[in-house]
Structure formats: structure tokens, C-alpha cells
Amino acid sequence: MLSGRRLDLLDPAPLDIEIEDIAHGLAFVARWNGQTIGEYPYSVAEHSILVEDLFARIAPKAPPRWRMAALLHDAPEYVIGDMISPVKAAVGPAYKAMDIRLAAAVHIRFGLPAEIPVSVKKQIKRADRISAWHEAVQIAGFAEAEANRLFGAPRFADGDTLRLNPRPPMQVKRDFLARFHALEAMMRR
């Protein structure tokens, strides 16, 4: 890792995980295999920031640790990359097992339980699907009907409309780190 840490992907140790490595890696991993419009690819880091924001709207009374879990929901992708669902399924259970081990190590490293409660996971997944819908329609070339079929039509009581604009990786990295540190401070209170 850029931090100088060596991370064993098969047996990751929480102490070998650094948030700067995660932020950097995710800022340079493109969602949708890079098949998005705009000057910059839409990164997993940018997606993660959006998912945390959506989670906070879905569960406004959730404690900061679950907002942190939302921000870090795709953290393993900083080292194993982002694969579209059909590829993940074709790779099989070994990929999922590696993802689970890495996620547990990340969670422990940052003060979360190794496994996030199912009720919280469901809320994070809902935020993830809302994000995916907006990404699909706004920057990945999907028609709304297709996105509705694949991700479900997003609904917010306040009628909020999100506008995505992929940004430079280093800017997204800074924003990801700022959000992480803000949530970390909230968790300490």
C-alpha cells in the first residue's frame, strides 16, 4: 500500500489497514467499469460518499457508527477492485469470502463490529440501490425504465433529486477523508 503497509488479502489484519490507502484506492477505482459519461470516471469513493449521505437521509436517527459503516460499505474494493454483479457471480464464492474477510478487518480497524447488523445492512443496501439508480440513469446510459427494473425506482419523501458530476480522483479522495474524519469525530462523542 502507499502507506507502506503490507496487506495479506487472504488473512487481512486490521492493523494493516489505513484509511488513506482506502481513500486513495477507492478514488481511483471506477464504478461501472469506467463506462460513464464525463471527463472523469465515477469512482467507488464518490459512490461511497453518496451512499453515506443517502443512508443518513433514510435513517436520520442512526448513530454515527452506522453512517461510518455506510461510508465503508465498499471499502474492500480498494484492493480487490469493483466488479459488476454478473462477474462476481461467475467468479464464485471465493471472491465473496475474500470480500467478507476484508470488510470484517476494515470494520474492526475503525471501531465497528466485524459484521454489521442485518437491519443496518438492509438500510445501507437501500441507499446503495438508490445511488446505483441515479448513477445508471445520469452517467451510465440506462433508460429510467431499465434502471427501475434493475434497482427499483428511488423514492424520497422530500422529492429530492440528486445530480451526479464525476470529479477528479484526488478531489474525491480529499472529500472521502473529510467525511471519514467527521464521522470518526462524531463516533468519539
Secondary structure by P-SEA (a helix, b strand, c coil): ccccccccccccccccccaaaaaaaaaacccccccccccccccaaaaaaaaaaaaaaacccccaaaaaaaaaccccccccccccaaaaaaacaaaaaaaaaaaaaaaaaacccccccaaaaaaaaaaaaaaaaaaaaccccccaaaaaaaccbbbbccbbbbbbbbccaaaaaaaaaaaaaaaaaaaac
